């Protein structure tokens, strides 16, 4: 993660917003009193969703078990059916 001063961030705010949205890297903004992080809204929402899904120990175990199954190749291909009952291949 790149770190810049609050003064630098203020000078180039719109460029920083574009940067974090294009390359999905966060920027730490450092000031003498405290620091902050600038990140894309999509990345932030993804982190919040992940934290929510992993906040339940039961759900976390289930998700991590599913991830392990996928990594080991123990997956099953299934066809998807939407709300109207239409089959998608």
Biopython code that builds the backbone (N, CA, C, O; Angstrom):
import numpy as np
from Bio.PDB.StructureBuilder import StructureBuilder

atoms = [
    (1, "UNK", "N", (0.854, -1.169, 0.000)),
    (1, "UNK", "CA", (0.000, 0.000, 0.000)),
    (1, "UNK", "C", (0.899, 1.231, 0.000)),
    (1, "UNK", "O", (1.852, 1.323, 0.773)),
    (2, "UNK", "N", (0.581, 2.158, -0.868)),
    (2, "UNK", "CA", (1.302, 3.417, -0.952)),
    (2, "UNK", "C", (0.863, 4.334, 0.184)),
    (2, "UNK", "O", (-0.310, 4.347, 0.558)),
    (3, "UNK", "N", (1.793, 5.091, 0.725)),
    (3, "UNK", "CA", (1.467, 6.064, 1.765)),
    (3, "UNK", "C", (1.859, 7.455, 1.281)),
    (3, "UNK", "O", (2.958, 7.657, 0.764)),
    (4, "UNK", "N", (0.950, 8.407, 1.454)),
    (4, "UNK", "CA", (1.228, 9.795, 1.097)),
    (4, "UNK", "C", (0.723, 10.698, 2.218)),
    (4, "UNK", "O", (-0.080, 10.281, 3.053)),
    (5, "UNK", "N", (1.200, 11.924, 2.224)),
    (5, "UNK", "CA", (0.752, 12.872, 3.245)),
    (5, "UNK", "C", (-0.638, 13.396, 2.890)),
    (5, "UNK", "O", (-1.080, 13.316, 1.744)),
    (6, "UNK", "N", (-1.302, 13.927, 3.892)),
    (6, "UNK", "CA", (-2.625, 14.510, 3.670)),
    (6, "UNK", "C", (-2.532, 15.686, 2.700)),
    (6, "UNK", "O", (-3.443, 15.907, 1.902)),
    (7, "UNK", "N", (-1.446, 16.431, 2.766)),
    (7, "UNK", "CA", (-1.250, 17.555, 1.842)),
    (7, "UNK", "C", (-1.158, 17.063, 0.405)),
    (7, "UNK", "O", (-1.772, 17.641, -0.492)),
    (8, "UNK", "N", (-0.387, 15.989, 0.180)),
    (8, "UNK", "CA", (-0.287, 15.412, -1.165)),
    (8, "UNK", "C", (-1.644, 14.898, -1.633)),
    (8, "UNK", "O", (-2.018, 15.088, -2.790)),
    (9, "UNK", "N", (-2.378, 14.251, -0.741)),
    (9, "UNK", "CA", (-3.693, 13.712, -1.094)),
    (9, "UNK", "C", (-4.649, 14.834, -1.484)),
    (9, "UNK", "O", (-5.413, 14.704, -2.440)),
    (10, "UNK", "N", (-4.603, 15.912, -0.756)),
    (10, "UNK", "CA", (-5.477, 17.053, -1.046)),
    (10, "UNK", "C", (-5.174, 17.621, -2.434)),
    (10, "UNK", "O", (-6.090, 17.986, -3.171)),
    (11, "UNK", "N", (-3.885, 17.696, -2.789)),
    (11, "UNK", "CA", (-3.484, 18.247, -4.091)),
    (11, "UNK", "C", (-3.938, 17.371, -5.256)),
    (11, "UNK", "O", (-4.201, 17.880, -6.345)),
    (12, "UNK", "N", (-4.031, 16.061, -5.037)),
    (12, "UNK", "CA", (-4.296, 15.138, -6.138)),
    (12, "UNK", "C", (-5.471, 14.205, -5.837)),
    (12, "UNK", "O", (-5.445, 13.033, -6.214)),
    (13, "UNK", "N", (-6.495, 14.716, -5.165)),
    (13, "UNK", "CA", (-7.587, 13.855, -4.720)),
    (13, "UNK", "C", (-8.278, 13.140, -5.877)),
    (13, "UNK", "O", (-8.498, 11.931, -5.811)),
    (14, "UNK", "N", (-8.623, 13.870, -6.934)),
    (14, "UNK", "CA", (-9.343, 13.234, -8.044)),
    (14, "UNK", "C", (-8.481, 12.198, -8.749)),
    (14, "UNK", "O", (-8.989, 11.165, -9.186)),
    (15, "UNK", "N", (-7.187, 12.462, -8.866)),
    (15, "UNK", "CA", (-6.277, 11.474, -9.442)),
    (15, "UNK", "C", (-6.175, 10.230, -8.577)),
    (15, "UNK", "O", (-6.118, 9.114, -9.094)),
    (16, "UNK", "N", (-6.152, 10.415, -7.265)),
    (16, "UNK", "CA", (-6.099, 9.272, -6.347)),
    (16, "UNK", "C", (-7.374, 8.438, -6.422)),
    (16, "UNK", "O", (-7.326, 7.209, -6.378)),
    (17, "UNK", "N", (-8.512, 9.115, -6.535)),
    (17, "UNK", "CA", (-9.778, 8.387, -6.657)),
    (17, "UNK", "C", (-9.764, 7.532, -7.917)),
    (17, "UNK", "O", (-10.176, 6.372, -7.885)),
    (18, "UNK", "N", (-9.297, 8.093, -9.015)),
    (18, "UNK", "CA", (-9.193, 7.315, -10.261)),
    (18, "UNK", "C", (-8.236, 6.146, -10.088)),
    (18, "UNK", "O", (-8.527, 5.032, -10.522)),
    (19, "UNK", "N", (-7.099, 6.397, -9.458)),
    (19, "UNK", "CA", (-6.072, 5.357, -9.279)),
    (19, "UNK", "C", (-6.597, 4.168, -8.483)),
    (19, "UNK", "O", (-6.425, 3.023, -8.902)),
    (20, "UNK", "N", (-7.235, 4.423, -7.344)),
    (20, "UNK", "CA", (-7.692, 3.303, -6.508)),
    (20, "UNK", "C", (-8.822, 2.525, -7.174)),
    (20, "UNK", "O", (-9.008, 1.340, -6.897)),
    (21, "UNK", "N", (-9.575, 3.184, -8.044)),
    (21, "UNK", "CA", (-10.635, 2.487, -8.772)),
    (21, "UNK", "C", (-10.094, 1.692, -9.949)),
    (21, "UNK", "O", (-10.647, 0.649, -10.297)),
    (22, "UNK", "N", (-9.021, 2.170, -10.565)),
    (22, "UNK", "CA", (-8.452, 1.477, -11.722)),
    (22, "UNK", "C", (-7.605, 0.279, -11.323)),
    (22, "UNK", "O", (-7.746, -0.799, -11.900)),
    (23, "UNK", "N", (-6.726, 0.456, -10.339)),
    (23, "UNK", "CA", (-5.795, -0.637, -10.013)),
    (23, "UNK", "C", (-6.129, -1.369, -8.716)),
    (23, "UNK", "O", (-5.426, -2.303, -8.331)),
    (24, "UNK", "N", (-7.190, -0.954, -8.049)),
    (24, "UNK", "CA", (-7.667, -1.625, -6.826)),
    (24, "UNK", "C", (-6.574, -1.759, -5.766)),
    (24, "UNK", "O", (-6.506, -2.763, -5.057)),
    (25, "UNK", "N", (-5.724, -0.745, -5.665)),
    (25, "UNK", "CA", (-4.781, -0.674, -4.554)),
    (25, "UNK", "C", (-5.232, 0.461, -3.643)),
    (25, "UNK", "O", (-5.756, 1.472, -4.112)),
    (26, "UNK", "N", (-5.031, 0.292, -2.372)),
    (26, "UNK", "CA", (-5.402, 1.318, -1.405)),
    (26, "UNK", "C", (-4.259, 2.299, -1.232)),
    (26, "UNK", "O", (-3.100, 1.974, -1.493)),
    (27, "UNK", "N", (-4.595, 3.506, -0.789)),
    (27, "UNK", "CA", (-3.596, 4.531, -0.505)),
    (27, "UNK", "C", (-3.768, 4.960, 0.946)),
    (27, "UNK", "O", (-4.856, 5.361, 1.359)),
    (28, "UNK", "N", (-2.691, 4.872, 1.712)),
    (28, "UNK", "CA", (-2.727, 5.348, 3.098)),
    (28, "UNK", "C", (-2.443, 6.838, 3.093)),
    (28, "UNK", "O", (-1.464, 7.291, 2.499)),
    (29, "UNK", "N", (-3.298, 7.595, 3.753)),
    (29, "UNK", "CA", (-3.124, 9.040, 3.862)),
    (29, "UNK", "C", (-2.684, 9.328, 5.290)),
    (29, "UNK", "O", (-3.411, 9.063, 6.247)),
    (30, "UNK", "N", (-1.479, 9.873, 5.414)),
    (30, "UNK", "CA", (-0.833, 10.057, 6.708)),
    (30, "UNK", "C", (-0.901, 11.528, 7.111)),
    (30, "UNK", "O", (-0.562, 12.412, 6.324)),
    (31, "UNK", "N", (-1.341, 11.781, 8.343)),
    (31, "UNK", "CA", (-1.293, 13.134, 8.895)),
    (31, "UNK", "C", (-0.662, 13.056, 10.277)),
    (31, "UNK", "O", (-0.434, 11.964, 10.798)),
    (32, "UNK", "N", (-0.383, 14.197, 10.865)),
    (32, "UNK", "CA", (0.316, 14.167, 12.155)),
    (32, "UNK", "C", (-0.558, 13.633, 13.287)),
    (32, "UNK", "O", (-0.034, 13.108, 14.269)),
    (33, "UNK", "N", (-1.879, 13.757, 13.169)),
    (33, "UNK", "CA", (-2.773, 13.296, 14.228)),
    (33, "UNK", "C", (-3.251, 11.862, 14.044)),
    (33, "UNK", "O", (-3.354, 11.109, 15.013)),
    (34, "UNK", "N", (-3.544, 11.484, 12.799)),
    (34, "UNK", "CA", (-4.045, 10.135, 12.535)),
    (34, "UNK", "C", (-3.928, 9.831, 11.048)),
    (34, "UNK", "O", (-3.636, 10.712, 10.240)),
    (35, "UNK", "N", (-4.156, 8.588, 10.709)),
    (35, "UNK", "CA", (-4.048, 8.150, 9.319)),
    (35, "UNK", "C", (-5.399, 7.654, 8.829)),
    (35, "UNK", "O", (-6.285, 7.336, 9.622)),
    (36, "UNK", "N", (-5.543, 7.594, 7.508)),
    (36, "UNK", "CA", (-6.762, 7.079, 6.887)),
    (36, "UNK", "C", (-6.361, 6.294, 5.646)),
    (36, "UNK", "O", (-5.219, 6.364, 5.192)),
    (37, "UNK", "N", (-7.318, 5.548, 5.107)),
    (37, "UNK", "CA", (-7.066, 4.764, 3.904)),
    (37, "UNK", "C", (-8.106, 5.137, 2.858)),
    (37, "UNK", "O", (-9.300, 5.210, 3.152)),
    (38, "UNK", "N", (-7.641, 5.373, 1.632)),
    (38, "UNK", "CA", (-8.528, 5.628, 0.503)),
    (38, "UNK", "C", (-8.559, 4.372, -0.349)),
    (38, "UNK", "O", (-7.518, 3.862, -0.762)),
    (39, "UNK", "N", (-9.764, 3.877, -0.608)),
    (39, "UNK", "CA", (-9.924, 2.676, -1.431)),
    (39, "UNK", "C", (-11.179, 2.831, -2.275)),
    (39, "UNK", "O", (-12.020, 3.685, -1.995)),
    (40, "UNK", "N", (-11.305, 2.001, -3.314)),
    (40, "UNK", "CA", (-12.491, 2.073, -4.164)),
    (40, "UNK", "C", (-13.717, 1.622, -3.374)),
    (40, "UNK", "O", (-13.611, 0.834, -2.434)),
    (41, "UNK", "N", (-14.861, 2.128, -3.766)),
    (41, "UNK", "CA", (-16.107, 1.734, -3.106)),
    (41, "UNK", "C", (-16.357, 0.247, -3.301)),
    (41, "UNK", "O", (-16.805, -0.432, -2.378)),
    (42, "UNK", "N", (-16.069, -0.271, -4.502)),
    (42, "UNK", "CA", (-16.256, -1.706, -4.754)),
    (42, "UNK", "C", (-15.408, -2.551, -3.812)),
    (42, "UNK", "O", (-15.886, -3.546, -3.269)),
    (43, "UNK", "N", (-14.140, -2.156, -3.615)),
    (43, "UNK", "CA", (-13.266, -2.904, -2.714)),
    (43, "UNK", "C", (-13.758, -2.816, -1.275)),
    (43, "UNK", "O", (-13.717, -3.802, -0.539)),
    (44, "UNK", "N", (-14.224, -1.636, -0.874)),
    (44, "UNK", "CA", (-14.760, -1.464, 0.477)),
    (44, "UNK", "C", (-15.984, -2.355, 0.696)),
    (44, "UNK", "O", (-16.081, -3.056, 1.704)),
    (45, "UNK", "N", (-16.918, -2.319, -0.263)),
    (45, "UNK", "CA", (-18.124, -3.138, -0.131)),
    (45, "UNK", "C", (-17.787, -4.624, -0.102)),
    (45, "UNK", "O", (-18.434, -5.396, 0.606)),
    (46, "UNK", "N", (-16.788, -5.022, -0.859)),
    (46, "UNK", "CA", (-16.347, -6.419, -0.854)),
    (46, "UNK", "C", (-15.803, -6.811, 0.519)),
    (46, "UNK", "O", (-16.105, -7.894, 1.021)),
    (47, "UNK", "N", (-15.007, -5.938, 1.121)),
    (47, "UNK", "CA", (-14.461, -6.218, 2.455)),
    (47, "UNK", "C", (-15.567, -6.311, 3.499)),
    (47, "UNK", "O", (-15.542, -7.193, 4.357)),
    (48, "UNK", "N", (-16.536, -5.404, 3.429)),
    (48, "UNK", "CA", (-17.652, -5.416, 4.382)),
    (48, "UNK", "C", (-18.453, -6.704, 4.227)),
    (48, "UNK", "O", (-18.817, -7.331, 5.222)),
    (49, "UNK", "N", (-18.729, -7.099, 2.990)),
    (49, "UNK", "CA", (-19.488, -8.332, 2.742)),
    (49, "UNK", "C", (-18.728, -9.554, 3.252)),
    (49, "UNK", "O", (-19.318, -10.439, 3.872)),
    (50, "UNK", "N", (-17.425, -9.603, 2.993)),
    (50, "UNK", "CA", (-16.609, -10.725, 3.463)),
    (50, "UNK", "C", (-16.611, -10.791, 4.986)),
    (50, "UNK", "O", (-16.764, -11.867, 5.564)),
    (51, "UNK", "N", (-16.444, -9.647, 5.631)),
    (51, "UNK", "CA", (-16.464, -9.619, 7.099)),
    (51, "UNK", "C", (-17.812, -10.098, 7.628)),
    (51, "UNK", "O", (-17.868, -10.834, 8.613)),
    (52, "UNK", "N", (-18.890, -9.685, 6.981)),
    (52, "UNK", "CA", (-20.223, -10.115, 7.405)),
    (52, "UNK", "C", (-20.377, -11.630, 7.254)),
    (52, "UNK", "O", (-20.844, -12.306, 8.171)),
    (53, "UNK", "N", (-19.983, -12.157, 6.093)),
    (53, "UNK", "CA", (-20.136, -13.594, 5.848)),
    (53, "UNK", "C", (-19.294, -14.432, 6.805)),
    (53, "UNK", "O", (-19.690, -15.536, 7.179)),
    (54, "UNK", "N", (-18.139, -13.912, 7.200)),
    (54, "UNK", "CA", (-17.259, -14.660, 8.096)),
    (54, "UNK", "C", (-17.539, -14.383, 9.571)),
    (54, "UNK", "O", (-16.909, -14.983, 10.441)),
    (55, "UNK", "N", (-18.483, -13.473, 9.864)),
    (55, "UNK", "CA", (-18.759, -13.130, 11.266)),
    (55, "UNK", "C", (-19.487, -14.251, 12.001)),
    (55, "UNK", "O", (-19.410, -14.336, 13.227)),
    (56, "UNK", "N", (-20.177, -15.092, 11.285)),
    (56, "UNK", "CA", (-20.833, -16.245, 11.895)),
    (56, "UNK", "C", (-19.871, -17.429, 11.834)),
    (56, "UNK", "O", (-19.469, -17.826, 10.739)),
    (57, "UNK", "N", (-19.489, -18.006, 12.974)),
    (57, "UNK", "CA", (-18.558, -19.140, 12.950)),
    (57, "UNK", "C", (-19.056, -20.305, 12.097)),
    (57, "UNK", "O", (-18.265, -20.951, 11.409)),
    (58, "UNK", "N", (-20.350, -20.574, 12.137)),
    (58, "UNK", "CA", (-20.902, -21.680, 11.344)),
    (58, "UNK", "C", (-20.762, -21.373, 9.855)),
    (58, "UNK", "O", (-20.321, -22.222, 9.080)),
    (59, "UNK", "N", (-21.133, -20.171, 9.462)),
    (59, "UNK", "CA", (-21.032, -19.784, 8.055)),
    (59, "UNK", "C", (-19.570, -19.745, 7.610)),
    (59, "UNK", "O", (-19.254, -20.158, 6.494)),
    (60, "UNK", "N", (-18.685, -19.257, 8.463)),
    (60, "UNK", "CA", (-17.263, -19.203, 8.120)),
    (60, "UNK", "C", (-16.716, -20.602, 7.869)),
    (60, "UNK", "O", (-15.989, -20.814, 6.898)),
    (61, "UNK", "N", (-17.056, -21.558, 8.728)),
    (61, "UNK", "CA", (-16.593, -22.939, 8.527)),
    (61, "UNK", "C", (-17.128, -23.512, 7.223)),
    (61, "UNK", "O", (-16.400, -24.181, 6.489)),
    (62, "UNK", "N", (-18.402, -23.250, 6.935)),
    (62, "UNK", "CA", (-19.017, -23.763, 5.710)),
    (62, "UNK", "C", (-18.334, -23.167, 4.477)),
    (62, "UNK", "O", (-18.008, -23.890, 3.535)),
    (63, "UNK", "N", (-18.119, -21.843, 4.485)),
    (63, "UNK", "CA", (-17.478, -21.188, 3.342)),
    (63, "UNK", "C", (-16.040, -21.652, 3.160)),
    (63, "UNK", "O", (-15.613, -21.923, 2.038)),
    (64, "UNK", "N", (-15.291, -21.746, 4.250)),
    (64, "UNK", "CA", (-13.900, -22.186, 4.147)),
    (64, "UNK", "C", (-13.817, -23.645, 3.709)),
    (64, "UNK", "O", (-12.900, -24.022, 2.980)),
    (65, "UNK", "N", (-14.772, -24.468, 4.149)),
    (65, "UNK", "CA", (-14.828, -25.854, 3.686)),
    (65, "UNK", "C", (-15.121, -25.933, 2.200)),
    (65, "UNK", "O", (-14.535, -26.752, 1.492)),
    (66, "UNK", "N", (-16.020, -25.091, 1.725)),
    (66, "UNK", "CA", (-16.335, -25.049, 0.297)),
    (66, "UNK", "C", (-15.133, -24.600, -0.516)),
    (66, "UNK", "O", (-14.874, -25.129, -1.597)),
    (67, "UNK", "N", (-14.408, -23.636, -0.001)),
    (67, "UNK", "CA", (-13.202, -23.166, -0.680)),
    (67, "UNK", "C", (-12.163, -24.279, -0.774)),
    (67, "UNK", "O", (-11.532, -24.457, -1.815)),
    (68, "UNK", "N", (-11.989, -25.015, 0.297)),
    (68, "UNK", "CA", (-11.044, -26.137, 0.298)),
    (68, "UNK", "C", (-11.468, -27.207, -0.707)),
    (68, "UNK", "O", (-10.629, -27.767, -1.412)),
    (69, "UNK", "N", (-12.769, -27.491, -0.771)),
    (69, "UNK", "CA", (-13.261, -28.460, -1.759)),
    (69, "UNK", "C", (-12.946, -27.999, -3.180)),
    (69, "UNK", "O", (-12.510, -28.795, -4.011)),
    (70, "UNK", "N", (-13.164, -26.730, -3.456)),
    (70, "UNK", "CA", (-12.890, -26.202, -4.794)),
    (70, "UNK", "C", (-11.405, -26.283, -5.118)),
    (70, "UNK", "O", (-11.031, -26.641, -6.235)),
    (71, "UNK", "N", (-10.560, -25.953, -4.153)),
    (71, "UNK", "CA", (-9.107, -26.009, -4.381)),
    (71, "UNK", "C", (-8.618, -27.428, -4.625)),
    (71, "UNK", "O", (-7.661, -27.637, -5.371)),
    (72, "UNK", "N", (-9.264, -28.395, -4.005)),
    (72, "UNK", "CA", (-8.837, -29.786, -4.160)),
    (72, "UNK", "C", (-9.494, -30.456, -5.368)),
    (72, "UNK", "O", (-9.232, -31.625, -5.650)),
    (73, "UNK", "N", (-10.345, -29.716, -6.077)),
    (73, "UNK", "CA", (-10.993, -30.270, -7.260)),
    (73, "UNK", "C", (-12.244, -31.067, -6.974)),
    (73, "UNK", "O", (-12.788, -31.702, -7.878)),
    (74, "UNK", "N", (-12.713, -31.050, -5.740)),
    (74, "UNK", "CA", (-13.921, -31.802, -5.361)),
    (74, "UNK", "C", (-15.165, -30.953, -5.594)),
    (74, "UNK", "O", (-15.865, -30.586, -4.650)),
    (75, "UNK", "N", (-15.430, -30.646, -6.852)),
    (75, "UNK", "CA", (-16.584, -29.814, -7.173)),
    (75, "UNK", "C", (-17.576, -30.594, -8.026)),
    (75, "UNK", "O", (-17.236, -31.607, -8.637)),
    (76, "UNK", "N", (-18.784, -30.108, -8.051)),
    (76, "UNK", "CA", (-19.838, -30.705, -8.863)),
    (76, "UNK", "C", (-20.424, -29.623, -9.753)),
    (76, "UNK", "O", (-20.851, -28.578, -9.262)),
    (77, "UNK", "N", (-20.448, -29.863, -11.055)),
    (77, "UNK", "CA", (-21.020, -28.899, -11.984)),
    (77, "UNK", "C", (-22.537, -29.054, -11.970)),
    (77, "UNK", "O", (-23.059, -30.164, -12.070)),
    (78, "UNK", "N", (-23.233, -27.934, -11.845)),
    (78, "UNK", "CA", (-24.695, -27.949, -11.811)),
    (78, "UNK", "C", (-25.225, -26.901, -12.779)),
    (78, "UNK", "O", (-24.559, -25.905, -13.060)),
    (79, "UNK", "N", (-26.420, -27.135, -13.279)),
    (79, "UNK", "CA", (-27.077, -26.163, -14.138)),
    (79, "UNK", "C", (-27.875, -25.208, -13.265)),
    (79, "UNK", "O", (-28.417, -25.601, -12.232)),
    (80, "UNK", "N", (-27.941, -23.953, -13.689)),
    (80, "UNK", "CA", (-28.641, -22.939, -12.919)),
    (80, "UNK", "C", (-30.045, -22.730, -13.463)),
    (80, "UNK", "O", (-30.259, -22.742, -14.675)),
    (81, "UNK", "N", (-30.986, -22.543, -12.573)),
    (81, "UNK", "CA", (-32.367, -22.246, -12.935)),
    (81, "UNK", "C", (-32.719, -20.911, -12.289)),
    (81, "UNK", "O", (-32.576, -20.744, -11.077)),
    (82, "UNK", "N", (-33.183, -19.955, -13.107)),
    (82, "UNK", "CA", (-33.511, -18.642, -12.557)),
    (82, "UNK", "C", (-34.897, -18.649, -11.903)),
    (82, "UNK", "O", (-35.562, -19.684, -11.852)),
    (83, "UNK", "N", (-35.320, -17.488, -11.406)),
    (83, "UNK", "CA", (-36.589, -17.371, -10.680)),
    (83, "UNK", "C", (-37.804, -17.759, -11.520)),
    (83, "UNK", "O", (-38.825, -18.187, -10.981)),
    (84, "UNK", "N", (-37.695, -17.610, -12.837)),
    (84, "UNK", "CA", (-38.811, -17.955, -13.721)),
    (84, "UNK", "C", (-38.800, -19.430, -14.103)),
    (84, "UNK", "O", (-39.685, -19.883, -14.829)),
    (85, "UNK", "N", (-37.829, -20.176, -13.636)),
    (85, "UNK", "CA", (-37.740, -21.592, -13.949)),
    (85, "UNK", "C", (-37.002, -21.897, -15.237)),
    (85, "UNK", "O", (-37.003, -23.038, -15.699)),
    (86, "UNK", "N", (-36.364, -20.874, -15.828)),
    (86, "UNK", "CA", (-35.608, -21.082, -17.061)),
    (86, "UNK", "C", (-34.233, -21.654, -16.745)),
    (86, "UNK", "O", (-33.566, -21.216, -15.808)),
    (87, "UNK", "N", (-33.822, -22.628, -17.531)),
    (87, "UNK", "CA", (-32.544, -23.306, -17.348)),
    (87, "UNK", "C", (-31.445, -22.525, -18.048)),
    (87, "UNK", "O", (-31.611, -22.112, -19.196)),
    (88, "UNK", "N", (-30.323, -22.320, -17.367)),
    (88, "UNK", "CA", (-29.157, -21.638, -17.943)),
    (88, "UNK", "C", (-27.979, -22.585, -17.921)),
    (88, "UNK", "O", (-27.645, -23.135, -16.871)),
    (89, "UNK", "N", (-27.351, -22.783, -19.051)),
    (89, "UNK", "CA", (-26.198, -23.690, -19.147)),
    (89, "UNK", "C", (-24.916, -22.921, -19.227)),
    (89, "UNK", "O", (-23.842, -23.517, -19.313)),
]
sb = StructureBuilder()
sb.init_structure("model")
sb.init_model(0)
sb.init_chain("A")
sb.init_seg("    ")
for serial, (resi, resn, name, xyz) in enumerate(atoms, 1):
    if name == "N":
        sb.init_residue(resn, " ", resi, " ")
    sb.init_atom(name, np.array(xyz, "f"), 0.0, 1.0, " ", f" {name:<3s}", serial, name[0])
structure = sb.get_structure()
